[in-house]
């Protein structure tokens, strides 16, 4: 669909409709995939494999002729009138049929956004016409149809490498001390690893918040987040004697609290293992 923004600029918007949107999971030994068809554009896929971070990529129907940069924002759906647009960040675009390849923290963030009912959207300039913009949206419609199988697959991956779990970060929604389904899947992966490796001698859990609200209340929220993660590990049989918890409130931000993106990264619990 071509929509006019002004007399000088236009954008092409690619997104699944309410009727066409679908998400499907593929589970295999050592690999989990969650895919979404973007009509007339390509296929968006989240992938989680043994000993690797979360990966997201888009395979396009036609080759991108040039490399560049795209901006990622997360938009509320029509029924989320109280939500605001969230800035996720930017990513490099590559030439060829896989222009977007994102791994680690940002890929996880996009999955969290979808789980919360938001719609991550890529925006970039059309190389054929420098004035035009292209927008590619991941629809949240029917996202949960494939999410259950995907998260079940992720939780079942055997994590044999220490480096894949030794320094984990669990993110939280604003003001929340509850675990998202993706956070639970990550913690399940950790508990599974701990069954394989008796050499782990300590687990340090630290709760953090963004700077919204009063400092004293943020300290309490950070403590509750750390306690939530600790309880989850204890419920799965992790030895309490190797767990230490702490809370830092807003005092140790990963990024600036001046932006929605920074605040989202600061609402977290960090988990560090030691042998």
C-alpha positions, 0 to 999 in steps of 0.5 A: 500500500502506498500512502502519501506523507507530504507533497515530497515524500511517500512510503510503502508499507508492508504488513499482514492484514488481520485476515492474513496474519499468521505465526508458525513454529517449527521445532527440531532437535537443537533448533527452534523457529518462529516465522511470520509471512509479510505479504509481498515482502518476505518472511520474518523468522526468530531462531534459537539454537543450541549454544547460541543467542536469539536471532531474528532475520527477514528473508525478502522476496527480492534482493536489496540492491544496497546496504544501509541502516534501518530504524526500528520502532514498536507501534501499538495496535488499534486496541492499545490506545493508551500505549505510546510508540517505543523506540527499539533502536537501529540496525544495519541493512545488508545487500541481498535477500537477507537484509536484516539479521539481528541477534542477542539482546535486540532480537529478544527485545523484539520478541518481548514487544510482540508478546506485549501486543506491540508491533515492531516496525522497520523503516528505511529509505528507498534506495531507488528514490531517496525521498521515499520511505519503506515500512515493514511491520511484524503483526502481533495478530495470531502471534500467540498461535505459534509462541507456545510451541516456540517457547516450549522448544526453547525451554527444551534446548540442551545448553551445554556451553557455560558461556551461553548462560553465565551472564544472562539478562531478564527484562521486565515490563514497566512497573512489573515484577512478574516474569514474561513467558520469554523470561520463563523460557530463558530461566528454564534454559538456565535451570536445565544447564545447572543440571548438567554442570555441578561445577557452578558454585555461585549465582548472583542475582541483581534487580534493577529498574529505570528511573521512572518513579521515586527512588525508594519505590524503585529499590523495592521494585528491584528487590522484588524482581530479584526475589521473583527470579530467585523463587523461580530457580528455587522452585526448580530445585536450584540449591539455595546455598549458591544463590545471592541476591541484591538490588540496585534500583535505578543506580546502575543503568545499562543505558540512559533513562532519557529514552524509552529504549534505554528505560526498557533495557534498564528494567532487568535482572542480571544473573551471573554464574561463577565456578 
